[in-house]
Structures are given as structure tokens and as C-alpha cells.
């Protein structure tokens, strides 16, 4: 199936939806008619649950995630304090809640200059941020802007072949090095990894050596007056965590600890060459044993593990976070020097770091700020309650062509949601009805046995794809070549319902015709919609279903309409839910189906402490650079609100302020990343009120965040013009809605005239940029009039004339506003 443009749904009864296109918004008009129905299954008289909110997962939890998180103990204590930011526990924390990678990918997609090479400019901030954004885009994949992230598995990309050891080489040879010796790096890749152009050993990859070198170049920056290592290191820390839970093409699996050791040993090789020192703690027997790859040391390291209920409690998290923040500020016994820390002091500090990162990764902090509630009768969330995410793949049946398993994965996600028992952390097979098909029962029995065995996803996916091929009464898009077995399920909600009925209610499935034509359904089914699935599911907790239908029509081609089906599913008693989006093009025998996972969120932890500590850093009171790097990486995993800090004093030209502004921007959720799904109630009216209240609150907060960040970007002009332009292009295109609708319906719902004036008053060099003008036309924030500002920029730069404006669709009030902005900007 081919993935195409997808609109985002709106909570409004009537809405317009815009698709991201390269043309100006004023040239396109996308009309969308939305019909919404909310349907709850049979248990309407149940006691209402407290309000909780599920938000999109950043990275999909792996079957072995919980074991890996608890195994983070000892991953920092074996390192010298100076190199603590290389610990794998940092990547675990960043992979849990931070929007860092998705923000970088958005930056890379929105800012793509064609006429010049921004990397070669003088601004180190601009160069490093742009390089890091391109790096994230080359390493990670996101099927939709708010869906979970994955390491790219396209076999023509280097990311598909990344191993922890290779990541250690890139970190050591690019981030930690002052310069990249291209010849030496190529020779090292050939000697140690057998990487040549288009090959790794005897495996043909199609990845040129230049593509590998591009990863080194994007990870490197010139060590001038700034130290921006935390930018690329944050991306590689996330990549390390993800790579340690999957098997790259052409390699064999290893335990997470073995993968982390490969990474650390490789980093150590390059640190010793560059700095003549080791990253491993000198006076730590375990560290030195691991450095020698002593099997007994590795066994001891593997046996170390946290106890979730005891070691990662809310109380321990609080104490550990306080200890780290004090250490970062330099107030811990008056010294933060790596060489000055005793073994005992560093043992306490490193354990605190491991506890904090593991706690963040587990997501066990309650949604409210009272972390002590874990010990006051509230539900213990130290368990990994997230249902595992089903990976996508490409498979074939009956000697047919390879096809994406989009719909097959969607159906498995629904069955998983019905069977997942968060109390036991596994699929509850007792929930399967007696009418379930034998293939379904056998599949989930094997799946439960394999859930703690990593890297079995390919075989599981292939088996599931085959089970769902050739089902009677179901629609398919492809057919096999040998026995003409139909496969690749059609992406429609009614087809999904029919498949679910066959799998769960096979005993009552009726076949009316033994003949089935490709693309048509001649079989009868009792379940014809997901509402029928909700009503028919009776062997487990109730299923709540909320459905939307979007019909999109392009004004430039009135006959071109596309139907998008959207459904949100949640099981009673479980705060997690899934959102399904699909479209089917019968004429082209193609379409898409995508699943977004949402889980119960949590608030920012210790806002006051972070604010105090980061302000302390701005005052120049950090005495140990390595802790400064560590603090920035840890802040990326904790800060999720730009309003955490007071306005930064960028007008003073302080480089620390500019760097801190970039850090907080990357760590903050904007637009649809802030959306959430209120837990379902048996009272649909109350449910709708709660959802609308949450959406309204988050939309207002999003407007405040965008207003804040755009004002500060305009102030950046006094310090870094190139960085100002790049960030302006990115954030002007950020949606003002949490549940997104088009700019045509947003209008000026929260107009900020002072911000409009700040943008209109920017130098002509910035406003004449085609990227800035394009971003203004595409602006859908709701806090500025992008159309008026775009015309102002084009008039000032001479791109258009007043005659062009008068002949366009500007209203008299917009003309008056345009005149006012032009007059004021020239004063």
C-alpha cells in the first residue's frame, strides 16, 4: 500500500482540513465534511472512571522494554563523571517522553533551502541545529506527524544497518573529535566493519560510502566558542536505545547490556586516541572488568537490576532528581569536578542518574505532581502497562508481490487491545470467546510465549499476514500468482469489522457464496462496522469506539474526492487507546492504514527545580562542562513546556541564552503533539464535554507557547540572523490547534498584533526570503494573519505590486491592516 497525504481530524461539527502542500495556502481550498458518531458498548451503567488523558507515544515500547529499563542500573556508575553523558540510560529517558526527534524532523521538512548551503554559513548555532535536524530525518521515520517514531528500516539507508558499535564509532569519531579525518574514518569502517561502497562484507546494501560519511559530517561541528555536542549526541542516544532493541539487517541479536557494552567500548577506543584517557572508571573493579570484556564482569553487570516498586518509587525519584540538580548547580559539597569526586560520591550521583532515567523511561510517575501518591493507596504505575506496538513489514502470499501489512497490523492492534491485561503485562487469552478461530487461538498462544524473546517480529508478522490472507467475505487488493489466493486486506473500516468477526466469531460466520472477486465482497457478515465490533465484544472489558468520516474535495479539481475513515478505540479500565486512520483507492488498488498509540500522560516533574537550576546555569555558575552537557540531555527528557523559563535575555547577545532557547524549543510539544484523548465515560455527553474542555485548554496553551517562541525568535535577530530565519520558517508553519483544522477556519481567533508588528518589522533580508514568505502563506497558528503578513513581506521585497494585491481576494479590512503594518514597519 502506498502512503499518501493524510489530514488531521477536528473536533468541530463542521471543519475544514488542509493538507501540507508546497503551494501557497491562498491558492488552495480544501473542503471537508465531517460526520461524527460516538458509540459505547454494552456496559452503560458502570461507575464512571476519573478523568485521565491519553497522549501519543513518542516511541513504541518494545516487548523487552521493561527488562531493559530495569537493567539500566550500573550503566552510569561504571563511567568517569566526565563521560557520564555517554551512558545508555540517557537515551532511555529521551526515548520515553521527549518530542526532541519529532521536532527536529519537522524542522528538516519545513526548512529546506535550495539556492545555498546553510551548513557552510558562519553561525555555529544555525549550522549545528540544521545538521542535527537533517541527521534525525535520516535516522528516524514517522508515518504521521504525531505517530510513534522508528529507526528507518529502508535497506538503501545507513540507518537499517546501524549497530551499537557503529553508533559508538560515529559518536567517537565525529562528536568527540575536533576534526574528521575522512581518509582514516573510511579505512576504519573498512577494517573494523567491512563497510565498503554498497556492501557490508558480502551483503549487498546499495548504501554508498558517501552516505555513511554523511552521518559523520552531520554529527560533527566545529569546536569554536560554543559547545553544542548535546544536539547530535541527543539524537544518537535515542538511536542507541532503539538499535539495542532490534536486529539490523545482516546481524545477529544480542542482549541490551551486550549492545550497550559494544557501544561504550567503541566510544572508549576513540576517546583514548583523542584524549589519552578512558571513559571507564579507573577505581571501579566492575568497570575495569567490562573494559577487558571479562565474562564474569559482564555476568555481574547483567545481574544488576532495579526493582520497579522499590528502587523506582516516586519518593526515590524525587530524592535522585534533587541530588542531580544540586550537582549540576555545583552546590554538592562545593565541588563538581570529575577528578574531585570520590568513588563514594560518584556512586551516589551515578545511581541517582540511573534512577531518574529509568523512572522516566518506565513512565511510572503519576499524572499529578504529587509523586508521593504511589504510597497512599493509588494505583501503582511502576509496571509496564503499555500494550506492545505491532511493527509493520512487507510480506507476500502464494508467490505474489511484496505488500505492506498496513491493515493486517491494524487488525492485530485491535485484537491486542481487546486481549491486553495491564495487570499481568500480557495478552489475557481467557478473554478470547469460545467462537474464536483456531488459528487466532494458536497464534496468541505462541505470541505469549515469544513476548520476552526479542527480534521475533518478522516471523510473527509473516504468520499473521498469512492467517489473514484468503478469508471468506473479506476484501483484498492483491492476488497470488500460483493458486490465486487473495491477500493484502483493503483499508476500509467495514472490511476490518468483517475480519474481526471472522477471527472472533467464526462459529457464527455465514458464507453465502464460494466465489470471491478481487476488490469486491460477496460474503455476508454480521459485523459491518467498528460499532458492531464494540456491541459484539462480550468476553472482556467493554470496548469504546469513536468514529469520524472525512470527505475531502480539492477545489482545483471538484471531481477529486477522497474519503478518510478515522476511529478511536479504548477498552474500559485501561487509560491507553489507539487511533486508526485509513483510506482506500479501489481504482488504484491502493491506500493506507495507520495506527497511532496514545497512553495516559504525566505532568512535568519539579518545574520549580528545573527553572532554578537552568537559571543558575545562565548565570555562569556551572564549573564542570560534562555535567552541563549531562544536564542539557536530561532536561530534554523532562522539560515539555516553553513557559518553564522566563523570557531569555537574547538582546544581550549572550550565547548561553541562545543555546538554552534552542534546547527548550526542542523539548517543548507544539500543535498536535499536545493533543490527547480523555478516558471514555459511559455518559457520551459528559465524555464530549470533557474532551472539548481538554482540547480548548490545550489549544489556548499552544497559542501561548507559539506566541512566546515567535517573539523570542524575532529577538534572536540581534544575535543570529541565520538562526532567526530558520526558526521563523519552522514555527510559522506550526499548527495553532491541538486538534488541527485548516487556516481558513482558524482565522484570527487569538490575534497578537504586537507579534505581527515584530514580524513585519524584521529586516528586508529576512522577509524577502522565499522560505519566509512561503511560511507566512502557510501560517495556521491562529495568532497572526499569515495572509496579510505574507503580502506585507512580498510588497516590501518587491515580489508583488499593489495592483496584484488589489486584484486578489483581500477584503477591505485586510487591505487596511496591510497598510497599517507597512506604515509601522517602515518607521
ABEGO torsion letter per residue (X at the ends): XBBBBBBBBBABABBBBBBBBABBAAABBBBBBBBBBBBBBABAABBBBBBBBBBBBABBBBAAAAAAAAAABGAAAABBAAAAAABAAAAAAAAAABAAAAAAAAAAAABBBAABBAAABABAAAAAAAAAAAAAAAABBBABAABBBBBBABAABAAAABBAAAAAAAAAAAAABABBBAAAAAAAAAAAAGBBBGBBEABBAGBBAAAAAAAAAAABBBBBABBAAAAAAAAAAAAAAAAAABBBBGBBBBBAAAAAAAAAAAAAAAAAAAAGBBABBAABAAAAAAAAGBAAAAAAAAABBBBAAAAABAAAAAAAAAAAAAAAAGABGGBABAAABBAAAAAAAAAAAAAAAAAAAAGABBABABAAAAAAGBBBAABBABBBBBBBBBBBBGGBBBBBAAAAAAAAAAAAAAABBAAAGBBBAAABBAABBAAAAAAAAAAAAAAABBGAAAAAAAAAAAAABGBBGBBBABBBAAAGBBBGBBBBAAAAAAAAAAAAAAAABBBABABBBBGBBABBBABABAAAAAAABAABBBBBBBBBBBBBBBAABAABBBBBBBBBBBBBGBABBBBBBBBBBAAAGBEBBBBBBBBBBBBBBGAAAAAAAAAAAAAGABABAAAAAAAAAAAAAABABAAABBBBBAAAGBAAAAAAAAAAAAABBBEAAABBBBBBBABAAAAAAAAAAAAAAAAAAAAAAAAAAAAAAAAAAAABAAAAAAAAAAAAABBABABBBBAAAAEBABBBAAAAAAAAABBAAAAABAAAAAAAAABAAGABBAAAAAAAAAAAAGABBAAAAAABABBAAAAAAAAAAAAAAAX
